[in-house]
Amino acid sequence: MANPVVVDLTASVTKASGVMESATVLINGIQAKVDAAVAKAIENGATEAELEPLRALSTELGADSDALSAAVAANP
C-alpha cells in the first residue's frame, strides 16, 4: 500500500508542473500578441520611441517565460 503522504506529494508536484507549463504557454501567447501589436503599430506609423514600453513588456514576458521553463525543466 502506497504511503498517503507520498501519493499526495506526487499529485501536488504533478499539478504544479502542469500549472507552470500552462503559465509558460500563456505568457508566450501574450508576448506574441504584444509583438504582433508592435509590428502592426510600426506599419501604421508609430515610432520606436512610442513603442518602447511595449517592447520592454515583451522582453519582461520573455524573461518570465524563460524562468518558468527553467523551473519546469529542473523539476520534472
CYANA upper distance limits for C-alpha pairs under 8 A (distance plus 0.5 A):
  2 ALA  CA      6 VAL  CA      7.83
  2 ALA  CA      7 VAL  CA      7.38
  3 ASN  CA      7 VAL  CA      6.82
  4 PRO  CA      8 ASP  CA      6.53
  5 VAL  CA      9 LEU  CA      6.53
  6 VAL  CA     10 THR  CA      6.49
  7 VAL  CA     11 ALA  CA      6.73
  8 ASP  CA     12 SER  CA      6.66
  9 LEU  CA     13 VAL  CA      6.68
 10 THR  CA     14 THR  CA      6.65
 11 ALA  CA     15 LYS  CA      6.60
 12 SER  CA     16 ALA  CA      6.58
 13 VAL  CA     17 SER  CA      6.61
 14 THR  CA     18 GLY  CA      6.79
 15 LYS  CA     19 VAL  CA      6.70
 16 ALA  CA     20 MET  CA      6.62
 17 SER  CA     21 GLU  CA      6.63
 17 SER  CA     72 VAL  CA      6.66
 17 SER  CA     75 ASN  CA      8.30
 17 SER  CA     76 PRO  CA      7.88
 18 GLY  CA     22 SER  CA      6.59
 19 VAL  CA     23 ALA  CA      6.55
 20 MET  CA     24 THR  CA      6.68
 20 MET  CA     68 LEU  CA      6.88
 20 MET  CA     69 SER  CA      8.25
 20 MET  CA     72 VAL  CA      7.11
 21 GLU  CA     25 VAL  CA      6.89
 21 GLU  CA     68 LEU  CA      8.12
 21 GLU  CA     69 SER  CA      7.73
 21 GLU  CA     72 VAL  CA      7.45
 22 SER  CA     26 LEU  CA      6.68
 23 ALA  CA     27 ILE  CA      6.54
 23 ALA  CA     68 LEU  CA      8.30
 24 THR  CA     28 ASN  CA      6.60
 24 THR  CA     65 SER  CA      5.71
 24 THR  CA     68 LEU  CA      6.68
 24 THR  CA     69 SER  CA      7.09
 25 VAL  CA     29 GLY  CA      6.65
 26 LEU  CA     30 ILE  CA      6.77
 27 ILE  CA     31 GLN  CA      6.61
 27 ILE  CA     61 LEU  CA      6.78
 27 ILE  CA     62 GLY  CA      8.21
 27 ILE  CA     64 ASP  CA      8.13
 27 ILE  CA     65 SER  CA      6.58
 28 ASN  CA     32 ALA  CA      6.64
 28 ASN  CA     61 LEU  CA      7.85
 28 ASN  CA     62 GLY  CA      7.60
 28 ASN  CA     65 SER  CA      7.08
 29 GLY  CA     33 LYS  CA      6.81
 30 ILE  CA     34 VAL  CA      6.73
 30 ILE  CA     61 LEU  CA      8.38
 31 GLN  CA     35 ASP  CA      6.63
 31 GLN  CA     58 SER  CA      5.83
 31 GLN  CA     61 LEU  CA      6.49
 31 GLN  CA     62 GLY  CA      7.43
 32 ALA  CA     36 ALA  CA      6.60
 33 LYS  CA     37 ALA  CA      6.60
 34 VAL  CA     38 VAL  CA      6.68
 34 VAL  CA     54 LEU  CA      7.37
 34 VAL  CA     55 ARG  CA      8.49
 34 VAL  CA     58 SER  CA      6.94
 35 ASP  CA     39 ALA  CA      6.73
 35 ASP  CA     55 ARG  CA      7.98
 35 ASP  CA     58 SER  CA      7.28
 36 ALA  CA     40 LYS  CA      6.67
 37 ALA  CA     41 ALA  CA      6.54
 38 VAL  CA     42 ILE  CA      6.69
 38 VAL  CA     51 LEU  CA      7.20
 38 VAL  CA     54 LEU  CA      7.62
 38 VAL  CA     55 ARG  CA      8.08
 39 ALA  CA     43 GLU  CA      6.79
 40 LYS  CA     44 ASN  CA      6.79
 41 ALA  CA     45 GLY  CA      6.88
 41 ALA  CA     46 ALA  CA      5.81
 42 ILE  CA     46 ALA  CA      5.23
 42 ILE  CA     47 THR  CA      6.92
 42 ILE  CA     48 GLU  CA      8.08
 46 ALA  CA     50 GLU  CA      6.99
 46 ALA  CA     51 LEU  CA      7.67
 47 THR  CA     51 LEU  CA      6.92
 48 GLU  CA     52 GLU  CA      6.48
 51 LEU  CA     55 ARG  CA      6.82
 52 GLU  CA     56 ALA  CA      6.57
 53 PRO  CA     57 LEU  CA      6.71
 54 LEU  CA     58 SER  CA      6.68
 55 ARG  CA     59 THR  CA      6.75
 56 ALA  CA     60 GLU  CA      6.68
 57 LEU  CA     61 LEU  CA      6.62
 58 SER  CA     62 GLY  CA      6.67
 59 THR  CA     63 ALA  CA      6.81
 60 GLU  CA     64 ASP  CA      6.72
 61 LEU  CA     65 SER  CA      6.61
 62 GLY  CA     66 ASP  CA      6.63
 63 ALA  CA     67 ALA  CA      6.67
 64 ASP  CA     68 LEU  CA      6.73
 65 SER  CA     69 SER  CA      6.54
 66 ASP  CA     70 ALA  CA      6.60
 67 ALA  CA     71 ALA  CA      6.72
 68 LEU  CA     72 VAL  CA      6.70
 69 SER  CA     73 ALA  CA      6.63
 70 ALA  CA     74 ALA  CA      6.51
 71 ALA  CA     75 ASN  CA      6.69
 72 VAL  CA     76 PRO  CA      6.65
